[in-house]
């Protein structure tokens, strides 16, 4: 009797241990290769659906890189995702003495208080701060590099 060892393959709902790197034209946004690997569950929304789709069917141990065209990984930039927020509201939500600068990334609580989302400061006025709530890689080509360490 011979036992054949099957290499695990990524399927919908797989639990993964992996190193990955997401980069746009300006460089890395996330890179776990120099740190401990990430663990995530496929389909839980931790990666964009387009990125997760690229993982399906890959075998444990695979190290590969994918190029995703502009807008595919994180959608197109949505101008409605740029919002002015009154400084009085910002003071209520956080530190009233907070100083904001263009390029800062600020975390906001979700309406239910269970999570958070981020906005990047794009403009300032005396009474308000303009935030861009688009994903930093929205509307840009994305390079996704992955090394699958474990697939369950």
Phi and psi in radians as a Rosetta constraint file:
Dihedral C 1 N 2 CA 2 C 2 CIRCULARHARMONIC -1.876 0.35
Dihedral N 2 CA 2 C 2 N 3 CIRCULARHARMONIC 2.435 0.35
Dihedral C 2 N 3 CA 3 C 3 CIRCULARHARMONIC -1.795 0.35
Dihedral N 3 CA 3 C 3 N 4 CIRCULARHARMONIC 2.151 0.35
Dihedral C 3 N 4 CA 4 C 4 CIRCULARHARMONIC -1.727 0.35
Dihedral N 4 CA 4 C 4 N 5 CIRCULARHARMONIC 2.230 0.35
Dihedral C 4 N 5 CA 5 C 5 CIRCULARHARMONIC -1.589 0.35
Dihedral N 5 CA 5 C 5 N 6 CIRCULARHARMONIC 2.104 0.35
Dihedral C 5 N 6 CA 6 C 6 CIRCULARHARMONIC -1.612 0.35
Dihedral N 6 CA 6 C 6 N 7 CIRCULARHARMONIC 2.355 0.35
Dihedral C 6 N 7 CA 7 C 7 CIRCULARHARMONIC -1.383 0.35
Dihedral N 7 CA 7 C 7 N 8 CIRCULARHARMONIC 2.235 0.35
Dihedral C 7 N 8 CA 8 C 8 CIRCULARHARMONIC -1.063 0.35
Dihedral N 8 CA 8 C 8 N 9 CIRCULARHARMONIC 2.494 0.35
Dihedral C 8 N 9 CA 9 C 9 CIRCULARHARMONIC -2.111 0.35
Dihedral N 9 CA 9 C 9 N 10 CIRCULARHARMONIC 2.483 0.35
Dihedral C 9 N 10 CA 10 C 10 CIRCULARHARMONIC -1.178 0.35
Dihedral N 10 CA 10 C 10 N 11 CIRCULARHARMONIC 2.244 0.35
Dihedral C 10 N 11 CA 11 C 11 CIRCULARHARMONIC -2.292 0.35
Dihedral N 11 CA 11 C 11 N 12 CIRCULARHARMONIC 2.876 0.35
Dihedral C 11 N 12 CA 12 C 12 CIRCULARHARMONIC -0.942 0.35
Dihedral N 12 CA 12 C 12 N 13 CIRCULARHARMONIC 2.313 0.35
Dihedral C 12 N 13 CA 13 C 13 CIRCULARHARMONIC 1.502 0.35
Dihedral N 13 CA 13 C 13 N 14 CIRCULARHARMONIC -0.047 0.35
Dihedral C 13 N 14 CA 14 C 14 CIRCULARHARMONIC -1.042 0.35
Dihedral N 14 CA 14 C 14 N 15 CIRCULARHARMONIC 2.576 0.35
Dihedral C 14 N 15 CA 15 C 15 CIRCULARHARMONIC -1.729 0.35
Dihedral N 15 CA 15 C 15 N 16 CIRCULARHARMONIC 2.180 0.35
Dihedral C 15 N 16 CA 16 C 16 CIRCULARHARMONIC -2.081 0.35
Dihedral N 16 CA 16 C 16 N 17 CIRCULARHARMONIC 2.494 0.35
Dihedral C 16 N 17 CA 17 C 17 CIRCULARHARMONIC -2.004 0.35
Dihedral N 17 CA 17 C 17 N 18 CIRCULARHARMONIC 2.178 0.35
Dihedral C 17 N 18 CA 18 C 18 CIRCULARHARMONIC -2.739 0.35
Dihedral N 18 CA 18 C 18 N 19 CIRCULARHARMONIC 2.764 0.35
Dihedral C 18 N 19 CA 19 C 19 CIRCULARHARMONIC -1.774 0.35
Dihedral N 19 CA 19 C 19 N 20 CIRCULARHARMONIC 2.433 0.35
Dihedral C 19 N 20 CA 20 C 20 CIRCULARHARMONIC -2.585 0.35
Dihedral N 20 CA 20 C 20 N 21 CIRCULARHARMONIC 2.761 0.35
Dihedral C 20 N 21 CA 21 C 21 CIRCULARHARMONIC -2.392 0.35
Dihedral N 21 CA 21 C 21 N 22 CIRCULARHARMONIC 2.217 0.35
Dihedral C 21 N 22 CA 22 C 22 CIRCULARHARMONIC -1.958 0.35
Dihedral N 22 CA 22 C 22 N 23 CIRCULARHARMONIC 2.190 0.35
Dihedral C 22 N 23 CA 23 C 23 CIRCULARHARMONIC -2.394 0.35
Dihedral N 23 CA 23 C 23 N 24 CIRCULARHARMONIC 2.569 0.35
Dihedral C 23 N 24 CA 24 C 24 CIRCULARHARMONIC -1.983 0.35
Dihedral N 24 CA 24 C 24 N 25 CIRCULARHARMONIC -2.982 0.35
Dihedral C 24 N 25 CA 25 C 25 CIRCULARHARMONIC -1.003 0.35
Dihedral N 25 CA 25 C 25 N 26 CIRCULARHARMONIC -0.480 0.35
Dihedral C 25 N 26 CA 26 C 26 CIRCULARHARMONIC -1.571 0.35
Dihedral N 26 CA 26 C 26 N 27 CIRCULARHARMONIC -0.011 0.35
Dihedral C 26 N 27 CA 27 C 27 CIRCULARHARMONIC 2.081 0.35
Dihedral N 27 CA 27 C 27 N 28 CIRCULARHARMONIC -2.932 0.35
Dihedral C 27 N 28 CA 28 C 28 CIRCULARHARMONIC -1.155 0.35
Dihedral N 28 CA 28 C 28 N 29 CIRCULARHARMONIC 2.420 0.35
Dihedral C 28 N 29 CA 29 C 29 CIRCULARHARMONIC -1.783 0.35
Dihedral N 29 CA 29 C 29 N 30 CIRCULARHARMONIC -0.781 0.35
Dihedral C 29 N 30 CA 30 C 30 CIRCULARHARMONIC -2.337 0.35
Dihedral N 30 CA 30 C 30 N 31 CIRCULARHARMONIC 2.353 0.35
Dihedral C 30 N 31 CA 31 C 31 CIRCULARHARMONIC -2.600 0.35
Dihedral N 31 CA 31 C 31 N 32 CIRCULARHARMONIC 1.984 0.35
Dihedral C 31 N 32 CA 32 C 32 CIRCULARHARMONIC -1.762 0.35
Dihedral N 32 CA 32 C 32 N 33 CIRCULARHARMONIC 0.031 0.35
Dihedral C 32 N 33 CA 33 C 33 CIRCULARHARMONIC -1.122 0.35
Dihedral N 33 CA 33 C 33 N 34 CIRCULARHARMONIC -0.467 0.35
Dihedral C 33 N 34 CA 34 C 34 CIRCULARHARMONIC -1.692 0.35
Dihedral N 34 CA 34 C 34 N 35 CIRCULARHARMONIC 0.098 0.35
Dihedral C 34 N 35 CA 35 C 35 CIRCULARHARMONIC -2.268 0.35
Dihedral N 35 CA 35 C 35 N 36 CIRCULARHARMONIC -2.883 0.35
Dihedral C 35 N 36 CA 36 C 36 CIRCULARHARMONIC -1.286 0.35
Dihedral N 36 CA 36 C 36 N 37 CIRCULARHARMONIC 2.639 0.35
Dihedral C 36 N 37 CA 37 C 37 CIRCULARHARMONIC -1.169 0.35
Dihedral N 37 CA 37 C 37 N 38 CIRCULARHARMONIC 2.777 0.35
Dihedral C 37 N 38 CA 38 C 38 CIRCULARHARMONIC -1.543 0.35
Dihedral N 38 CA 38 C 38 N 39 CIRCULARHARMONIC 2.679 0.35
Dihedral C 38 N 39 CA 39 C 39 CIRCULARHARMONIC -2.194 0.35
Dihedral N 39 CA 39 C 39 N 40 CIRCULARHARMONIC 2.373 0.35
Dihedral C 39 N 40 CA 40 C 40 CIRCULARHARMONIC -2.723 0.35
Dihedral N 40 CA 40 C 40 N 41 CIRCULARHARMONIC 2.858 0.35
Dihedral C 40 N 41 CA 41 C 41 CIRCULARHARMONIC -1.926 0.35
Dihedral N 41 CA 41 C 41 N 42 CIRCULARHARMONIC 2.154 0.35
Dihedral C 41 N 42 CA 42 C 42 CIRCULARHARMONIC -1.084 0.35
Dihedral N 42 CA 42 C 42 N 43 CIRCULARHARMONIC 2.311 0.35
Dihedral C 42 N 43 CA 43 C 43 CIRCULARHARMONIC 1.639 0.35
Dihedral N 43 CA 43 C 43 N 44 CIRCULARHARMONIC -0.058 0.35
Dihedral C 43 N 44 CA 44 C 44 CIRCULARHARMONIC -1.548 0.35
Dihedral N 44 CA 44 C 44 N 45 CIRCULARHARMONIC -0.001 0.35
Dihedral C 44 N 45 CA 45 C 45 CIRCULARHARMONIC 1.510 0.35
Dihedral N 45 CA 45 C 45 N 46 CIRCULARHARMONIC 0.192 0.35
Dihedral C 45 N 46 CA 46 C 46 CIRCULARHARMONIC -1.351 0.35
Dihedral N 46 CA 46 C 46 N 47 CIRCULARHARMONIC -0.461 0.35
Dihedral C 46 N 47 CA 47 C 47 CIRCULARHARMONIC -2.118 0.35
Dihedral N 47 CA 47 C 47 N 48 CIRCULARHARMONIC 2.749 0.35
Dihedral C 47 N 48 CA 48 C 48 CIRCULARHARMONIC -1.172 0.35
Dihedral N 48 CA 48 C 48 N 49 CIRCULARHARMONIC 2.649 0.35
Dihedral C 48 N 49 CA 49 C 49 CIRCULARHARMONIC -0.956 0.35
Dihedral N 49 CA 49 C 49 N 50 CIRCULARHARMONIC -0.667 0.35
Dihedral C 49 N 50 CA 50 C 50 CIRCULARHARMONIC -1.136 0.35
Dihedral N 50 CA 50 C 50 N 51 CIRCULARHARMONIC -0.642 0.35
Dihedral C 50 N 51 CA 51 C 51 CIRCULARHARMONIC -1.251 0.35
Dihedral N 51 CA 51 C 51 N 52 CIRCULARHARMONIC -0.776 0.35
Dihedral C 51 N 52 CA 52 C 52 CIRCULARHARMONIC -1.040 0.35
Dihedral N 52 CA 52 C 52 N 53 CIRCULARHARMONIC -0.667 0.35
Dihedral C 52 N 53 CA 53 C 53 CIRCULARHARMONIC -1.016 0.35
Dihedral N 53 CA 53 C 53 N 54 CIRCULARHARMONIC -0.637 0.35
Dihedral C 53 N 54 CA 54 C 54 CIRCULARHARMONIC -1.187 0.35
Dihedral N 54 CA 54 C 54 N 55 CIRCULARHARMONIC -0.416 0.35
Dihedral C 54 N 55 CA 55 C 55 CIRCULARHARMONIC -1.401 0.35
Dihedral N 55 CA 55 C 55 N 56 CIRCULARHARMONIC -0.497 0.35
Dihedral C 55 N 56 CA 56 C 56 CIRCULARHARMONIC -1.001 0.35
Dihedral N 56 CA 56 C 56 N 57 CIRCULARHARMONIC 2.293 0.35
Dihedral C 56 N 57 CA 57 C 57 CIRCULARHARMONIC 1.557 0.35
Dihedral N 57 CA 57 C 57 N 58 CIRCULARHARMONIC -0.146 0.35
Dihedral C 57 N 58 CA 58 C 58 CIRCULARHARMONIC -1.333 0.35
Dihedral N 58 CA 58 C 58 N 59 CIRCULARHARMONIC 2.526 0.35
Dihedral C 58 N 59 CA 59 C 59 CIRCULARHARMONIC -1.535 0.35
Dihedral N 59 CA 59 C 59 N 60 CIRCULARHARMONIC 2.625 0.35
Dihedral C 59 N 60 CA 60 C 60 CIRCULARHARMONIC -0.931 0.35
Dihedral N 60 CA 60 C 60 N 61 CIRCULARHARMONIC 2.396 0.35
Dihedral C 60 N 61 CA 61 C 61 CIRCULARHARMONIC 1.673 0.35
Dihedral N 61 CA 61 C 61 N 62 CIRCULARHARMONIC -0.219 0.35
Dihedral C 61 N 62 CA 62 C 62 CIRCULARHARMONIC -1.141 0.35
Dihedral N 62 CA 62 C 62 N 63 CIRCULARHARMONIC 2.419 0.35
Dihedral C 62 N 63 CA 63 C 63 CIRCULARHARMONIC -2.244 0.35
Dihedral N 63 CA 63 C 63 N 64 CIRCULARHARMONIC 1.996 0.35
Dihedral C 63 N 64 CA 64 C 64 CIRCULARHARMONIC -2.593 0.35
Dihedral N 64 CA 64 C 64 N 65 CIRCULARHARMONIC 2.933 0.35
Dihedral C 64 N 65 CA 65 C 65 CIRCULARHARMONIC -2.290 0.35
Dihedral N 65 CA 65 C 65 N 66 CIRCULARHARMONIC 2.399 0.35
Dihedral C 65 N 66 CA 66 C 66 CIRCULARHARMONIC -2.079 0.35
Dihedral N 66 CA 66 C 66 N 67 CIRCULARHARMONIC 2.499 0.35
Dihedral C 66 N 67 CA 67 C 67 CIRCULARHARMONIC -1.876 0.35
Dihedral N 67 CA 67 C 67 N 68 CIRCULARHARMONIC 2.099 0.35
Dihedral C 67 N 68 CA 68 C 68 CIRCULARHARMONIC -1.841 0.35
Dihedral N 68 CA 68 C 68 N 69 CIRCULARHARMONIC 2.300 0.35
Dihedral C 68 N 69 CA 69 C 69 CIRCULARHARMONIC -1.138 0.35
Dihedral N 69 CA 69 C 69 N 70 CIRCULARHARMONIC 2.799 0.35
Dihedral C 69 N 70 CA 70 C 70 CIRCULARHARMONIC -0.863 0.35
Dihedral N 70 CA 70 C 70 N 71 CIRCULARHARMONIC 2.272 0.35
Dihedral C 70 N 71 CA 71 C 71 CIRCULARHARMONIC 1.510 0.35
Dihedral N 71 CA 71 C 71 N 72 CIRCULARHARMONIC -0.294 0.35
Dihedral C 71 N 72 CA 72 C 72 CIRCULARHARMONIC -1.292 0.35
Dihedral N 72 CA 72 C 72 N 73 CIRCULARHARMONIC -0.746 0.35
Dihedral C 72 N 73 CA 73 C 73 CIRCULARHARMONIC -1.257 0.35
Dihedral N 73 CA 73 C 73 N 74 CIRCULARHARMONIC -0.749 0.35
Dihedral C 73 N 74 CA 74 C 74 CIRCULARHARMONIC -2.296 0.35
Dihedral N 74 CA 74 C 74 N 75 CIRCULARHARMONIC 0.377 0.35
Dihedral C 74 N 75 CA 75 C 75 CIRCULARHARMONIC 1.339 0.35
Dihedral N 75 CA 75 C 75 N 76 CIRCULARHARMONIC 3.059 0.35
Dihedral C 75 N 76 CA 76 C 76 CIRCULARHARMONIC -1.428 0.35
Dihedral N 76 CA 76 C 76 N 77 CIRCULARHARMONIC 2.775 0.35
Dihedral C 76 N 77 CA 77 C 77 CIRCULARHARMONIC -1.171 0.35
Dihedral N 77 CA 77 C 77 N 78 CIRCULARHARMONIC 2.364 0.35
Dihedral C 77 N 78 CA 78 C 78 CIRCULARHARMONIC -1.959 0.35
Dihedral N 78 CA 78 C 78 N 79 CIRCULARHARMONIC 1.980 0.35
Dihedral C 78 N 79 CA 79 C 79 CIRCULARHARMONIC -1.054 0.35
Dihedral N 79 CA 79 C 79 N 80 CIRCULARHARMONIC -0.427 0.35
Dihedral C 79 N 80 CA 80 C 80 CIRCULARHARMONIC -1.252 0.35
Dihedral N 80 CA 80 C 80 N 81 CIRCULARHARMONIC -0.205 0.35
Dihedral C 80 N 81 CA 81 C 81 CIRCULARHARMONIC -1.459 0.35
Dihedral N 81 CA 81 C 81 N 82 CIRCULARHARMONIC 0.021 0.35
Dihedral C 81 N 82 CA 82 C 82 CIRCULARHARMONIC -1.718 0.35
Dihedral N 82 CA 82 C 82 N 83 CIRCULARHARMONIC 2.086 0.35
Dihedral C 82 N 83 CA 83 C 83 CIRCULARHARMONIC -2.300 0.35
Dihedral N 83 CA 83 C 83 N 84 CIRCULARHARMONIC 2.468 0.35
Dihedral C 83 N 84 CA 84 C 84 CIRCULARHARMONIC -1.497 0.35
Dihedral N 84 CA 84 C 84 N 85 CIRCULARHARMONIC 2.340 0.35
Dihedral C 84 N 85 CA 85 C 85 CIRCULARHARMONIC -2.124 0.35
Dihedral N 85 CA 85 C 85 N 86 CIRCULARHARMONIC 2.200 0.35
Dihedral C 85 N 86 CA 86 C 86 CIRCULARHARMONIC -1.083 0.35
Dihedral N 86 CA 86 C 86 N 87 CIRCULARHARMONIC 2.426 0.35
Dihedral C 86 N 87 CA 87 C 87 CIRCULARHARMONIC -1.062 0.35
Dihedral N 87 CA 87 C 87 N 88 CIRCULARHARMONIC -0.528 0.35
Dihedral C 87 N 88 CA 88 C 88 CIRCULARHARMONIC -1.129 0.35
Dihedral N 88 CA 88 C 88 N 89 CIRCULARHARMONIC -0.681 0.35
Dihedral C 88 N 89 CA 89 C 89 CIRCULARHARMONIC -1.197 0.35
Dihedral N 89 CA 89 C 89 N 90 CIRCULARHARMONIC -0.719 0.35
Dihedral C 89 N 90 CA 90 C 90 CIRCULARHARMONIC -1.045 0.35
Dihedral N 90 CA 90 C 90 N 91 CIRCULARHARMONIC -0.679 0.35
Dihedral C 90 N 91 CA 91 C 91 CIRCULARHARMONIC -1.136 0.35
Dihedral N 91 CA 91 C 91 N 92 CIRCULARHARMONIC -0.627 0.35
Dihedral C 91 N 92 CA 92 C 92 CIRCULARHARMONIC -1.226 0.35
Dihedral N 92 CA 92 C 92 N 93 CIRCULARHARMONIC -0.633 0.35
Dihedral C 92 N 93 CA 93 C 93 CIRCULARHARMONIC -1.362 0.35
Dihedral N 93 CA 93 C 93 N 94 CIRCULARHARMONIC -0.452 0.35
Dihedral C 93 N 94 CA 94 C 94 CIRCULARHARMONIC -2.559 0.35
Dihedral N 94 CA 94 C 94 N 95 CIRCULARHARMONIC -2.480 0.35
Dihedral C 94 N 95 CA 95 C 95 CIRCULARHARMONIC -1.350 0.35
Dihedral N 95 CA 95 C 95 N 96 CIRCULARHARMONIC 2.060 0.35
Dihedral C 95 N 96 CA 96 C 96 CIRCULARHARMONIC -1.099 0.35
Dihedral N 96 CA 96 C 96 N 97 CIRCULARHARMONIC -0.340 0.35
Dihedral C 96 N 97 CA 97 C 97 CIRCULARHARMONIC -1.702 0.35
Dihedral N 97 CA 97 C 97 N 98 CIRCULARHARMONIC 0.125 0.35
Dihedral C 97 N 98 CA 98 C 98 CIRCULARHARMONIC -1.030 0.35
Dihedral N 98 CA 98 C 98 N 99 CIRCULARHARMONIC 2.341 0.35
Dihedral C 98 N 99 CA 99 C 99 CIRCULARHARMONIC -1.821 0.35
Dihedral N 99 CA 99 C 99 N 100 CIRCULARHARMONIC 2.328 0.35
Dihedral C 99 N 100 CA 100 C 100 CIRCULARHARMONIC -1.937 0.35
Dihedral N 100 CA 100 C 100 N 101 CIRCULARHARMONIC 2.532 0.35
Dihedral C 100 N 101 CA 101 C 101 CIRCULARHARMONIC -2.363 0.35
Dihedral N 101 CA 101 C 101 N 102 CIRCULARHARMONIC 2.589 0.35
Dihedral C 101 N 102 CA 102 C 102 CIRCULARHARMONIC -0.980 0.35
Dihedral N 102 CA 102 C 102 N 103 CIRCULARHARMONIC 2.298 0.35
Dihedral C 102 N 103 CA 103 C 103 CIRCULARHARMONIC 1.785 0.35
Dihedral N 103 CA 103 C 103 N 104 CIRCULARHARMONIC -0.359 0.35
Dihedral C 103 N 104 CA 104 C 104 CIRCULARHARMONIC -1.076 0.35
Dihedral N 104 CA 104 C 104 N 105 CIRCULARHARMONIC 2.527 0.35
Dihedral C 104 N 105 CA 105 C 105 CIRCULARHARMONIC -1.933 0.35
Dihedral N 105 CA 105 C 105 N 106 CIRCULARHARMONIC 2.196 0.35
Dihedral C 105 N 106 CA 106 C 106 CIRCULARHARMONIC -2.058 0.35
Dihedral N 106 CA 106 C 106 N 107 CIRCULARHARMONIC 2.365 0.35
Dihedral C 106 N 107 CA 107 C 107 CIRCULARHARMONIC -1.570 0.35
Dihedral N 107 CA 107 C 107 N 108 CIRCULARHARMONIC 2.363 0.35
Dihedral C 107 N 108 CA 108 C 108 CIRCULARHARMONIC -2.094 0.35
Dihedral N 108 CA 108 C 108 N 109 CIRCULARHARMONIC 2.531 0.35
Dihedral C 108 N 109 CA 109 C 109 CIRCULARHARMONIC -1.308 0.35
Dihedral N 109 CA 109 C 109 N 110 CIRCULARHARMONIC 2.551 0.35
Dihedral C 109 N 110 CA 110 C 110 CIRCULARHARMONIC -1.228 0.35
Dihedral N 110 CA 110 C 110 N 111 CIRCULARHARMONIC 2.772 0.35
Dihedral C 110 N 111 CA 111 C 111 CIRCULARHARMONIC -0.962 0.35
Dihedral N 111 CA 111 C 111 N 112 CIRCULARHARMONIC -0.571 0.35
Dihedral C 111 N 112 CA 112 C 112 CIRCULARHARMONIC -1.468 0.35
Dihedral N 112 CA 112 C 112 N 113 CIRCULARHARMONIC -0.093 0.35
Dihedral C 112 N 113 CA 113 C 113 CIRCULARHARMONIC 1.343 0.35
Dihedral N 113 CA 113 C 113 N 114 CIRCULARHARMONIC 0.000 0.35
Dihedral C 113 N 114 CA 114 C 114 CIRCULARHARMONIC -1.472 0.35
Dihedral N 114 CA 114 C 114 N 115 CIRCULARHARMONIC -0.326 0.35
Dihedral C 114 N 115 CA 115 C 115 CIRCULARHARMONIC -2.523 0.35
Dihedral N 115 CA 115 C 115 N 116 CIRCULARHARMONIC -2.837 0.35
Dihedral C 115 N 116 CA 116 C 116 CIRCULARHARMONIC -2.606 0.35
Dihedral N 116 CA 116 C 116 N 117 CIRCULARHARMONIC 2.870 0.35
Dihedral C 116 N 117 CA 117 C 117 CIRCULARHARMONIC -2.482 0.35
Dihedral N 117 CA 117 C 117 N 118 CIRCULARHARMONIC 2.809 0.35
Dihedral C 117 N 118 CA 118 C 118 CIRCULARHARMONIC -2.003 0.35
Dihedral N 118 CA 118 C 118 N 119 CIRCULARHARMONIC 2.590 0.35
Dihedral C 118 N 119 CA 119 C 119 CIRCULARHARMONIC -2.350 0.35
Dihedral N 119 CA 119 C 119 N 120 CIRCULARHARMONIC 2.459 0.35
Dihedral C 119 N 120 CA 120 C 120 CIRCULARHARMONIC -1.716 0.35
Dihedral N 120 CA 120 C 120 N 121 CIRCULARHARMONIC 2.344 0.35
Dihedral C 120 N 121 CA 121 C 121 CIRCULARHARMONIC -1.230 0.35
Dihedral N 121 CA 121 C 121 N 122 CIRCULARHARMONIC 2.195 0.35
Dihedral C 121 N 122 CA 122 C 122 CIRCULARHARMONIC -2.047 0.35
Dihedral N 122 CA 122 C 122 N 123 CIRCULARHARMONIC -0.349 0.35
Dihedral C 122 N 123 CA 123 C 123 CIRCULARHARMONIC -2.769 0.35
Dihedral N 123 CA 123 C 123 N 124 CIRCULARHARMONIC 2.742 0.35
Dihedral C 123 N 124 CA 124 C 124 CIRCULARHARMONIC -2.318 0.35
Dihedral N 124 CA 124 C 124 N 125 CIRCULARHARMONIC 2.529 0.35
Dihedral C 124 N 125 CA 125 C 125 CIRCULARHARMONIC -2.360 0.35
Dihedral N 125 CA 125 C 125 N 126 CIRCULARHARMONIC 3.089 0.35
Dihedral C 125 N 126 CA 126 C 126 CIRCULARHARMONIC -1.129 0.35
Dihedral N 126 CA 126 C 126 N 127 CIRCULARHARMONIC -0.545 0.35
Dihedral C 126 N 127 CA 127 C 127 CIRCULARHARMONIC -1.901 0.35
Dihedral N 127 CA 127 C 127 N 128 CIRCULARHARMONIC -0.172 0.35
Dihedral C 127 N 128 CA 128 C 128 CIRCULARHARMONIC -2.667 0.35
Dihedral N 128 CA 128 C 128 N 129 CIRCULARHARMONIC 2.882 0.35
Dihedral C 128 N 129 CA 129 C 129 CIRCULARHARMONIC -2.201 0.35
Dihedral N 129 CA 129 C 129 N 130 CIRCULARHARMONIC 2.325 0.35
Dihedral C 129 N 130 CA 130 C 130 CIRCULARHARMONIC -1.650 0.35
Dihedral N 130 CA 130 C 130 N 131 CIRCULARHARMONIC 2.225 0.35
Dihedral C 130 N 131 CA 131 C 131 CIRCULARHARMONIC -1.996 0.35
Dihedral N 131 CA 131 C 131 N 132 CIRCULARHARMONIC 2.561 0.35
Dihedral C 131 N 132 CA 132 C 132 CIRCULARHARMONIC -1.864 0.35
Dihedral N 132 CA 132 C 132 N 133 CIRCULARHARMONIC 2.005 0.35
Dihedral C 132 N 133 CA 133 C 133 CIRCULARHARMONIC -1.671 0.35
Dihedral N 133 CA 133 C 133 N 134 CIRCULARHARMONIC 0.104 0.35
Dihedral C 133 N 134 CA 134 C 134 CIRCULARHARMONIC -1.150 0.35
Dihedral N 134 CA 134 C 134 N 135 CIRCULARHARMONIC 2.643 0.35
Dihedral C 134 N 135 CA 135 C 135 CIRCULARHARMONIC -1.051 0.35
Dihedral N 135 CA 135 C 135 N 136 CIRCULARHARMONIC 2.490 0.35
Dihedral C 135 N 136 CA 136 C 136 CIRCULARHARMONIC -0.989 0.35
Dihedral N 136 CA 136 C 136 N 137 CIRCULARHARMONIC -0.433 0.35
Dihedral C 136 N 137 CA 137 C 137 CIRCULARHARMONIC -1.793 0.35
Dihedral N 137 CA 137 C 137 N 138 CIRCULARHARMONIC 0.170 0.35
Dihedral C 137 N 138 CA 138 C 138 CIRCULARHARMONIC -1.066 0.35
Dihedral N 138 CA 138 C 138 N 139 CIRCULARHARMONIC 2.345 0.35
Dihedral C 138 N 139 CA 139 C 139 CIRCULARHARMONIC 1.306 0.35
Dihedral N 139 CA 139 C 139 N 140 CIRCULARHARMONIC 0.155 0.35
Dihedral C 139 N 140 CA 140 C 140 CIRCULARHARMONIC -2.091 0.35
Dihedral N 140 CA 140 C 140 N 141 CIRCULARHARMONIC 2.673 0.35
Dihedral C 140 N 141 CA 141 C 141 CIRCULARHARMONIC -1.189 0.35
Dihedral N 141 CA 141 C 141 N 142 CIRCULARHARMONIC 2.544 0.35
Dihedral C 141 N 142 CA 142 C 142 CIRCULARHARMONIC -2.221 0.35
Dihedral N 142 CA 142 C 142 N 143 CIRCULARHARMONIC 2.410 0.35
Dihedral C 142 N 143 CA 143 C 143 CIRCULARHARMONIC -1.812 0.35
Dihedral N 143 CA 143 C 143 N 144 CIRCULARHARMONIC 2.223 0.35
Dihedral C 143 N 144 CA 144 C 144 CIRCULARHARMONIC -2.108 0.35
Dihedral N 144 CA 144 C 144 N 145 CIRCULARHARMONIC 1.976 0.35
Dihedral C 144 N 145 CA 145 C 145 CIRCULARHARMONIC -1.889 0.35
Dihedral N 145 CA 145 C 145 N 146 CIRCULARHARMONIC 2.402 0.35
Dihedral C 145 N 146 CA 146 C 146 CIRCULARHARMONIC -2.486 0.35
Dihedral N 146 CA 146 C 146 N 147 CIRCULARHARMONIC 2.486 0.35
Dihedral C 146 N 147 CA 147 C 147 CIRCULARHARMONIC -2.218 0.35
Dihedral N 147 CA 147 C 147 N 148 CIRCULARHARMONIC 1.947 0.35
Dihedral C 147 N 148 CA 148 C 148 CIRCULARHARMONIC -1.425 0.35
Dihedral N 148 CA 148 C 148 N 149 CIRCULARHARMONIC 1.981 0.35
Dihedral C 148 N 149 CA 149 C 149 CIRCULARHARMONIC -1.536 0.35
Dihedral N 149 CA 149 C 149 N 150 CIRCULARHARMONIC -0.760 0.35
Dihedral C 149 N 150 CA 150 C 150 CIRCULARHARMONIC -2.549 0.35
Dihedral N 150 CA 150 C 150 N 151 CIRCULARHARMONIC 2.502 0.35
Dihedral C 150 N 151 CA 151 C 151 CIRCULARHARMONIC -2.284 0.35
Dihedral N 151 CA 151 C 151 N 152 CIRCULARHARMONIC 2.120 0.35
